Amino acid sequence: MCRHLAYLGPPVPLGRLLSEPEHSLVHQSWQPRRQRHGTVNADGFGVGWYADGDPVPARYRRDRPLWGDPAFADLARVVRSGAVLAAVRDATFAGSDGEAAAAPFASGPWLFSHNGALRDWPDSMAALAAGLPALDLLQLAARTDSALLWALALHRLHQGDDLGTALAETVREAATASPGSRLNLLLTDGAAIAATAWGDSLWYLSDPGAGRVVVASEPHDDDPLWCEVPDRTLLTATRTRVALTPLKEISP
C-alpha cells in the first residue's frame, strides 16, 4: 500500500530524487520492487518541498497516476529543494476524496505520509477518534485511515511532542486499537525526518560527509549505502545522523 520517500540534503531538482533514478518513485508507481501489499500505486501522488527561508512547505498533489501527469515532468525539472517528502498511493478503499486523500498531508511546517492500512477500518479506530478534539475531526484532510493517523500525530505535535515521539506514540495507539495494521509513517519538518517500519519495508541512505539522507519505502537505486530498517523500529534522522530505536511489541 503506497511508496514514499523523504530527503534532506543539498538542494537538488525534484527529478533527481523522484524520476531520474533507475528505481525511482515514478517507476515504483507501476513496478515497486519490495512492496509487500498491493502491486500498482496508481490512485494518486503528491510531493511537498521546502524553499529557503520559508518554513511552510509547498505541495503538488493529484488523484491520477504519477506517470500520467504531464505537468509533473516540468515541475520536477525546475523546482529545487533541500528538503522533500513525496508519495505514490495505492488506496485501501476506493473513494471520492480525490487529491485530498493523496500524501503528503500538511499542517504548518510538517509533511506526513502513511504507507499501510488500518485493519477493520473505521470501526477499530472509533475510540481513538473520539478522543480527539472535535475541531481536529472536523478538519480531517480526507475520509481515510491515513488522514486519521495524521490527525492523531498532528495532535501530538501540537501538544509539544518531537517528531519521533509523535510517530511512535501514534503507532502504539493505532496498533493497540487495530492489531494487525500496517503502520509505516513518515514525517518531516524540513530539518529532520522521523519514520516507522511497522508491517512494510523501509530503507535509508545516509551520507554524513555530503550532509545528505534519504528515507524511503525501498531503494531508488543500487547505491551500497542503502540500509534496511528492521520491522517494529522508529527511525529519526538529520542530514548528518540516523538513529534507530526498537518499538515495543504491541500485544493484542
N, C-alpha and C positions, 0 to 999 in steps of 0.2 A: 504494500500500500504506500505509494509515493516514494520519491527520492528527494533528498535535499542536500544543501551544501552551504557552508559559511566560510568566509575568507577574511583574514586580516593580514595586511602587509603593505608593501609599496603600492601606490596607485597603478592599476593596470586597466586596460579596456575590459568591459564585461565579457566580451567574446573570448578573451584569453582564458577565462575561467569556465565559461558556460557552453561554448560551441567549438572552440578550436581543438581541445584535447581529443585524442582518439576515442576515449570512452566518456565523453563529456555529458553533462546533464541533458543536452539536446538528444544525444544518442540514447541515453538512459530512458528518455520518454517513450521510446518504442522497443529498446532492446537492453534492459538492465542486465548486468552480469551476476549480481549477488542478491537480487530481491527474492525474499522467501515467500511472499504472499502477493498474488497478482502478477501479471506479465506485461501490461501496457499502461503507461501513465499518460493518458490522453484526455483527462477530464478537467484540464486547466493547468495554468502555471503562473508563477509570479517571481519577480526579482525586486529586492529592496537594496538600496545603496545609500551611502553617506557621502556628502560633499564636504570639503574642507571648510571648517568654521561654522558648520550648521549641524547641531546635534540631532535634528529631526530628519530621519531618512525619507527619501523619495521611493515610490513604488510604481511598478508597472505590472498589472495582472490581467489575465484574460481567461475566459471559460472554454477556450479551444486548445487543441494540442499545440505544444511549443513549436513543432516543426511546421505547423500550418499558419503561423502568424508572420506575414511578410514584413511587418514593421519591426519585429524583434531584431533582425539582422542589422538594420541601420542603427538601432539603439545600441546593440552590443558592440558595434564598430566604433562609435564616437564617445560613449559615456565611459569615463574612467573613475575608479574609486579604489580606496584602500581598505574598505570595509563593505562586505556584500553578504546577503543571505538570499538564496534562491531555492525554488522547489518546483517539481512537476507532480501532478496529482492523479491518483487513481482513487476515485470516490468510493467510500464504504457503501453508500446507498445513493441511487440516482435522486436528484433533487432539483429545485428550481432557483437555488441561490446564486447561480452563475458565478461570476468572478469574485463575488463577496466571500465565497467558500474557498477560494484559492489562497494558499500561503504565498508570501508571508503575511501574517496578521501583524498589526502595528498599533502602537499607542505611545505617544511621546517619543523617547529615544530608543524604544525597543522594537525589535522584529522577532517573530516567533513562527515556528513550523512544527508540525506533528507528522511523523511517519508511523502509521499503525492503525489501530481500530480499538474502540471500547466494546468489549463483549456485552451482549444484551442491552445495547444502547437503544433507547434512552432510559429505560426503566431502572437499570442498575445504578445510574448516577443521580436519581431523583433527590436523594437525601443530601448529597453534596451540593447539588444545585440550589436546594432550598436554603442552604447555609450561607449563600452569597447575598450581599445586599441587593435589594430589588432593582436598584439602578443598574447594577452590573448585568443583571439578567436582561433588562430592557435594552441594554446596549450590546448584546451579543452580536458579533460580526455576521454570523450565519447560523442556520439551524443544523449544525453538525457537531459531531463528537469533538473534532479538533477545536472548534470555536469555544466549546465549553471548557476544554482543557486550558485554552488560552485565558479565558476569564478567571479560572482558578489560579493560574500562575501570575496573572496580572494583579489580582487582588493581593497576593503575597508581596509582589514588588512594591505596590503602593503602601503596604504595611512596613516596608523597610528591609525586606529580605534581599540578600545579594542574588545574583543570577543563579548560582549553583544551588543555593538553599531553596529558592523559589521552584526550581525544576524538581529537585529531589523530593521535596515535600508534596508537590503535586502528584508525582508518580506514586509515592507511598499511599496517598489518599485514594487515588484512582484505582490502584492495584488491589487495595483492600475492598473497595466498594464493588469492583468489577474484575474478579480474578480471571486470569487468562487473557487479559487485554495486552495489546502491543503498544508500548509507550515510548517510542523513540522521539524525544522532544529536542528542539534546537532553538537557542535564544541568543541574541546579541544586543549590545548597546552601542556598537561601533568601536568599542575599546577592548572588549573581552567577549568570549564565547562560552556558553555552557551547553552541554548536550547530555542526553541519557541514551544508553543502549539497554533496551528492555523489549526483547522479542524480535528484533531485526538487526541487520548489520549496521555497524558504524566504524568508520576509519578516520585516521588523522594523519596529516603530513606536517611535520614541524621542522623548520629551518631557522633556528635562532640567529645564525650569522647574518641571514638576509632579512631578519625581522618579519618572517612570514609563517603563517599557519593556515591550514585548510582542514576543516572538519566536514565529513561527507558520509552519506549512506554507503558509498562504495568509491574506490579509487577511480579517478577520471583519466589516469594514465598508468604507466608501468614504472614510475619512479620508485626506486628501492627504499626511499624514506617513508613510504606509507606503512602504518602500523594499524592492526585491527584492535578495536576496543572490546574487551570481554563483555559478555552479556551481564546485565544487572550492575552496570557501572555508570557513575557520573563522571563526565569529563569537564574540566574547566581549562580555559586557555587564554593566553595573551599572545602578542606577536613573538614573544621570546620564551614562553613557558607553557608546558602542558602538564596537568595533574590528573590522575585517575584515582577515583575513590569508590570502593565497592559499596553498592546499595544493599541494605539488609534484605534478605528474602522475606517476602510477604506471605504469611500463612492464610489460606482461605478461611 
